[in-house]
Amino acid sequence: MLGLDSGGNIKAMQGPIITLDAAGNFQSAAEFPVVPDTIAAFAYIVCKNGSTGSAWTFGTSNWNATGMTATPVSIFGLPARPVTS
């Protein structure tokens, strides 16, 4: 989850890590992280590191690494339910 604080700084918050099945689908719904009231969420990124992927670190590793997909989604408010795809 990406958001802005009162000073205009971008903050990144991570939800729980969810295991993928052999086809690269979530084995359970990915919950959003707890977002403090002082942060205005503006986007989230679904990062999937498939079976052909290697170690990957947000903010450091390439988003186009082998086996990795990263899908950014712009939002106006927090979605009502978890991400399932």
NORGI-V103818 format. One record per residue. PHI is phi in degrees with one decimal (* if undefined). NEAR is the number of other C-alpha atoms within 8 Angstrom. Layout:
PHI	NEAR
PHI	NEAR
This chain:
*	13
-114.9	12
-151.0	12
-114.1	13
-92.5	11
-64.4	7
-90.6	5
83.2	6
-83.5	7
-79.4	8
-119.4	9
-111.2	7
-127.1	9
-104.3	7
-85.6	10
-67.8	8
-82.6	5
-113.8	9
-71.5	7
-99.5	11
-83.7	8
-61.9	6
-88.7	5
86.2	9
-97.5	8
-61.4	12
-82.4	8
-149.8	7
-66.5	9
-86.4	12
-79.6	9
-76.5	10
-72.1	9
-72.0	6
-107.2	7
-59.3	5
-62.2	5
-87.5	6
-115.4	11
-101.4	8
-69.5	13
-128.8	12
-165.8	12
-136.0	10
-127.4	10
-92.9	9
-108.1	8
-121.6	9
-109.7	11
-71.7	9
-62.7	7
-92.9	7
-80.8	10
-121.3	7
-53.0	4
-140.4	8
-127.3	6
-58.2	5
85.9	4
-125.1	6
-82.0	8
-71.5	6
-71.4	7
-103.9	7
-64.2	9
-53.6	7
81.5	10
-104.8	12
-129.3	11
-132.1	10
-118.3	7
-78.6	8
-132.6	8
-78.3	7
-136.1	10
-102.6	7
-154.4	6
-69.0	6
-61.4	6
-75.9	4
-139.8	5
-68.2	9
-78.6	8
-120.6	7
-147.0	4
